[in-house]
Amino acid sequence: MLALSAIPVQLIADDKLSEDDPLAQAFGYKLDATTVDTEKFPKRAGEAGATQFCDNCALYVSDSAAEFGPCSIFQDKLVAAKGWCNAWIVNT
């Protein structure tokens, strides 16, 4: 019997996250981080905020240069590498 956790996330995440998805809306997810309403989400404002993208977030689990990759928040969806949501956390 194969444990589900042994299957790579890329095989489970088979669909791109839509900005219309209720969970995406709750987190303020945008496919293009430059379109985030920084008044509503001030975390993305300023010089520091301008550097925040899904692909440099600690929750993004892809190390490839792919346009989309898995995120541990949106487990069954792929997020845009150059997207953003309010769950963004510095990748150390």
Number of C-alpha atoms within 10 A of each C-alpha: 3 6 6 9 7 7 10 9 20 16 9 14 18 14 13 16 22 17 16 11 10 11 14 19 14 12 16 17 27 25 21 14 21 18 11 20 13 13 9 10 14 12 16 23 17 10 8 9 16 12 12 22 24 29 27 20 19 15 18 24 16 18 9 10 9 10 12 22 24 28 24 13 16 16 15 18 21 24 30 25 24 17 20 27 25 17 15 22 15 11 10 6
